[in-house]
Amino acid sequence: MTHLESGWVPRGTRVDELESAIRAVCEPVFDRPLKDISFGQVLVRLFATSRRFNVEIQPQLLLLQKTLLNVEGWVGSSIRSWICGKPPSRFSKPG
């Protein structure tokens, strides 16, 4: 189901303009190393775009933003997302 079908995007929204605005936020980071990307900043820009187009922001996304801002502040530029995505039991060493 798309954002339009779910009712998160108001009827009459110019989908091409919304897609273009989202691309303007996301495409600049596609080829950058993870250490050079501020995911919190990307989310803030996505939320600003959502607000501009009156897109309903889901609570899960707000929680994701809070988590990313905390992780980026805690870990800094040395974030290793493949470790952050693993369950905690995989962090501990055997023995």
N, C-alpha and C positions, 0 to 999 in steps of 0.2 A: 504494500500500500504506500502510495506517495504522500508527501506532506499535503498536497492539494486534496487528495481523496480523504485524508484523515481530518481535514478541517483546520489544520494548523496554519495554513496560508489562506488569507481571505480571498473570497471570490473576486475576480476582476484584477488580481495581481498579474502584472506582466512577467510571465515565467522567464522569458528571455533576459529581462533586466535583472531578475533575481539570480539566475544562473551566472550571468556575467559578473555580478557583484561578488558572488561566492568564489568564482574563479579568481577574481582580483585578490582575494584574501589568501586563497590556498595555493595557487600555482607558484608563487615566488618561493615557497618552502619545499617544493617537491624534490629538487635536486640538491638540497643543502644537507650537510651532515647533521645528525641529531643534536650534536653538541652546539650547533649554531642556531637551533630553532627554539624559540620561546613558545611552547605550546599554550601557555597561559595567555600570552599576547595574541596568538592566533584565535583562541576561543573568544577573547574580548572583542576582537575585530568581527568575528562571526556573529556574536551577540549584537553588536552595533548594527550590522547588516540586517539581522533579523528584526531589530527594532524599527529600522528604516522602512522595511517592507511589511511591518505589522505581523510578523510570523510569531506564532505562539511558541514560547520556549518551554521545553519540557523540564520538570524538576531534576530528572536524571542528568541533564546537561549542566545544570547549575552545580550539582554535586561533583561532576567530572571536572569542571573548572576549578572548584575549590581544591580538589585533590591535586590537580596538576600544578596549581600555584604553590601548594605546600611542598610537593615533591621537588619542584624546580628550586624553591628556596632552600630546601634541606640538602639536596644533592648538588645543586649548581650545574655547571656546564659538563660535569663528568657523568651525567646520567647515562645509564646503560639500560635502555628500555626493555631489552630481552630479559634482564634480571628482574626488573620491576613487575613484569607481567607474570612471573612464576609464582606458584603458591608458596607460602612461607616455609613449608616443610622441605622444599628443595634448596633453601639457602643453607641449612645446617649441614655440617660435615659429619660423615659417619664416625662413630667411635666415641 
